[in-house]
Amino acid sequence: MALLLAATALLEAGVACWALGAGGVKLPLSGAIPVDILPQVLGGLALALAIFFAPFFFPAEVRKEDREVRSGQAVLKAHSSLLTSRFSLGHAAFAAVWQAACLSFGLLVLARLTPIPSLSILQAGVWLALCALASILLARLLPQAFAALMFIWVVALPVSGYFLAEAFLSGPGGASGWGQAASVQAGALRSLMHRILSLSPGTALCGSLTGFLADGSVWAWEGPFLLLCILNALLCWRVVRRGERE
């Protein structure tokens, strides 16, 4: 876990320093990315690392024993509580907070190039911590379905929303535009799109940095933060119950 967290910090710090070199030191491809979207690029990198590293944040021997138990190759035996044995919820929380701190520090560095409000940095860090914790716990509880769950949550959810929006705009009701259509169906679709973008990790992270979601609506952090806190609480409870049964 220490190696993965160190790699996270080094990669994000490298991206931030590479971006800062655009106005001074000559670095390969430095300045290729517009300055105003550098925070979103760093946030996307941090989120990708949090999801990709999530299955590896608990010891390999635990994953091996879990596979052996599920396949009937090992005899079930008594185990100590999960909170004090191989996989600790404290370790998962530490990994999530560490990644949030790395992102926040990188955003503070990038704030020298482009204005980033302090509240936006705080919201982005908290959102990343909640997403990272949920990813680690899901990887522990549902290792076989983890990749599919992450694909649905991170990619399929916003893409399906974009398809709905395009279908609406190409129809008769979308002739007046996305924001100007006054029909009941248009209002319901805009509300659904807002919820989808607010709950998908990538679009919500960008919303926390810019204050607006991809559909132009204002980013409201209270609801998504609360829902993700509830999800993490349920996942923690499930992990503890599973540890007690083992």
C-alpha positions in Angstrom: 0.0 0.0 0.0 2.9 2.4 0.8 4.3 1.8 -2.7 1.0 2.5 -4.3 0.4 5.7 -2.3 4.0 6.9 -3.1 3.4 6.2 -6.8 0.2 8.2 -6.6 2.0 11.2 -5.0 4.9 11.1 -7.5 2.7 10.8 -10.6 0.4 13.7 -9.5 3.4 15.8 -8.4 5.1 15.1 -11.7 2.0 16.3 -13.7 1.7 19.5 -11.6 5.5 20.3 -11.9 5.3 19.5 -15.7 2.5 22.0 -16.0 4.4 24.7 -14.1 7.3 24.3 -16.4 5.2 25.7 -19.2 6.3 29.2 -18.4 9.9 28.6 -17.5 11.9 25.3 -17.9 11.6 23.7 -21.3 9.9 20.3 -20.8 8.7 17.8 -23.4 5.2 18.8 -24.5 5.0 21.3 -21.7 2.2 23.7 -22.5 0.4 21.3 -24.8 -2.7 21.3 -22.5 -4.6 24.6 -22.1 -3.9 26.1 -18.7 -7.6 26.5 -17.8 -8.2 22.8 -17.9 -5.1 21.6 -16.1 -7.0 21.2 -12.8 -9.5 18.9 -14.5 -6.7 16.9 -16.1 -5.0 16.5 -12.7 -8.3 15.5 -11.1 -9.0 12.9 -13.8 -5.5 11.4 -13.2 -6.1 11.3 -9.5 -9.5 9.6 -10.0 -8.1 7.1 -12.4 -5.3 6.2 -10.0 -7.7 5.9 -7.1 -9.9 3.4 -9.1 -7.1 1.5 -10.7 -5.1 1.0 -7.4 -8.2 0.2 -5.3 -8.0 -3.7 -5.7 -4.4 -3.6 -4.5 -4.9 -1.7 -1.3 -5.2 -4.9 0.8 -2.7 -7.7 1.2 -2.3 -10.2 -1.5 -2.6 -13.2 0.9 -6.1 -12.0 1.9 -7.2 -12.1 -1.8 -5.7 -15.5 -2.2 -7.5 -16.9 0.9 -10.7 -15.4 -0.2 -10.4 -17.2 -3.6 -9.5 -20.5 -1.9 -12.5 -20.2 0.4 -14.9 -19.4 -2.4 -13.6 -22.3 -4.5 -13.7 -24.8 -1.7 -9.9 -25.4 -1.6 -9.5 -24.3 2.0 -11.1 -25.3 5.3 -13.0 -22.5 6.9 -11.5 -21.5 10.2 -12.1 -18.8 12.8 -10.7 -15.4 12.0 -10.3 -12.3 14.2 -12.3 -9.2 13.6 -11.7 -7.5 10.3 -11.0 -4.2 12.1 -7.9 -5.6 13.8 -6.7 -8.2 11.3 -5.5 -8.4 7.7 -7.7 -5.7 6.1 -8.3 -2.6 8.3 -10.9 0.0 7.6 -8.4 2.4 9.0 -6.0 1.5 6.2 -8.7 2.1 3.6 -9.6 5.5 5.1 -5.9 6.4 5.3 -5.4 5.5 1.6 -8.4 7.6 0.6 -7.4 10.6 2.6 -3.8 10.4 1.3 -5.0 10.5 -2.3 -7.2 13.4 -1.5 -4.3 15.3 0.1 -2.1 14.6 -3.0 -4.8 16.0 -5.3 -5.3 19.0 -3.1 -1.6 19.7 -3.0 -1.4 19.4 -6.8 -4.3 21.8 -7.2 -2.6 24.3 -4.9 0.5 24.1 -7.2 -1.6 24.6 -10.3 -3.3 27.6 -8.6 -0.2 29.5 -9.5 -1.1 29.1 -13.2 -4.9 29.4 -13.2 -7.3 30.7 -10.5 -8.7 27.8 -8.4 -10.9 28.8 -5.4 -10.0 27.3 -2.1 -13.5 25.9 -1.7 -13.2 24.2 -5.0 -9.9 22.5 -3.9 -11.6 21.4 -0.7 -14.6 20.0 -2.4 -12.5 18.2 -5.0 -10.4 16.6 -2.3 -13.3 15.5 -0.2 -15.1 14.1 -3.3 -12.0 12.1 -4.3 -11.6 10.7 -0.8 -15.2 9.5 -0.8 -14.9 8.0 -4.3 -11.5 6.3 -3.4 -12.9 4.9 -0.1 -16.0 3.5 -1.9 -13.7 2.0 -4.6 -11.5 0.3 -2.1 -14.4 -1.2 -0.2 -16.1 -2.4 -3.3 -12.9 -4.0 -4.5 -12.8 -5.8 -1.1 -16.4 -6.9 -1.1 -17.0 -7.6 -4.8 -13.6 -8.3 -6.4 -15.1 -10.2 -9.4 -17.6 -7.5 -10.2 -15.4 -4.5 -9.3 -14.4 -3.7 -12.9 -17.9 -3.8 -14.2 -19.2 -1.6 -11.3 -16.5 1.0 -11.9 -17.2 1.0 -15.6 -20.9 1.6 -15.0 -20.3 4.3 -12.3 -17.5 6.2 -14.1 -18.2 5.7 -17.8 -21.6 4.2 -18.6 -23.6 6.5 -16.3 -22.6 9.9 -17.9 -22.3 8.5 -21.4 -25.9 7.2 -21.2 -27.0 10.6 -20.0 -25.3 12.2 -23.1 -27.1 9.8 -25.4 -30.4 10.8 -23.8 -29.6 14.4 -24.3 -28.6 13.9 -27.9 -31.8 11.9 -28.5 -33.8 14.7 -27.1 -32.0 17.4 -29.1 -32.4 15.5 -32.4 -36.2 15.2 -31.8 -39.0 17.7 -32.4 -38.9 18.8 -28.7 -35.3 19.7 -28.8 -35.6 22.2 -31.6 -35.6 25.1 -29.2 -32.4 23.9 -27.5 -31.5 22.0 -24.3 -32.0 24.8 -21.8 -34.9 26.6 -23.6 -37.3 23.7 -24.0 -40.2 24.3 -21.7 -42.1 21.0 -21.9 -42.5 18.7 -18.9 -40.5 16.0 -20.6 -37.6 18.4 -21.2 -37.6 19.5 -17.5 -37.6 15.9 -16.4 -34.8 15.0 -18.7 -32.7 18.0 -17.5 -33.3 17.0 -13.9 -32.3 13.4 -14.7 -29.2 14.6 -16.5 -28.2 16.8 -13.6 -28.5 13.9 -11.1 -26.4 11.6 -13.4 -23.6 14.1 -13.8 -23.7 14.9 -10.1 -23.2 11.3 -9.1 -20.7 10.1 -11.6 -17.2 10.5 -10.1 -15.5 12.2 -13.1 -18.2 14.7 -14.0 -18.8 15.6 -10.3 -15.1 16.1 -9.7 -15.0 18.5 -12.7 -18.1 20.2 -11.3 -16.5 20.7 -7.9 -13.5 22.5 -9.6 -15.5 24.7 -12.0 -18.8 25.2 -10.1 -20.8 23.9 -13.1 -21.6 20.5 -14.5 -21.1 19.4 -18.1 -24.8 20.3 -19.0 -24.3 23.9 -17.7 -26.2 23.4 -14.5 -24.8 24.6 -11.2 -22.8 22.1 -9.2 -24.7 21.4 -5.9 -22.4 19.3 -3.6 -24.7 18.6 -0.7 -26.8 15.8 -2.2 -24.0 13.9 -3.9 -21.7 14.1 -0.8 -24.5 12.9 1.4 -25.3 9.9 -0.8 -21.7 8.9 -1.1 -21.3 9.1 2.7 -24.3 6.9 3.1 -22.9 4.4 0.5 -19.5 4.3 2.3 -21.2 3.8 5.7 -23.1 0.8 4.3 -20.0 -0.6 2.7 -18.1 -0.2 6.0 -20.8 -2.0 7.8 -20.8 -4.8 5.3 -17.1 -5.2 5.5 -17.3 -5.4 9.3 -20.1 -8.0 9.2 -18.1 -10.0 6.7 -15.0 -9.9 8.9 -17.1 -11.1 11.9 -18.5 -14.0 10.0 -15.0 -15.1 8.9 
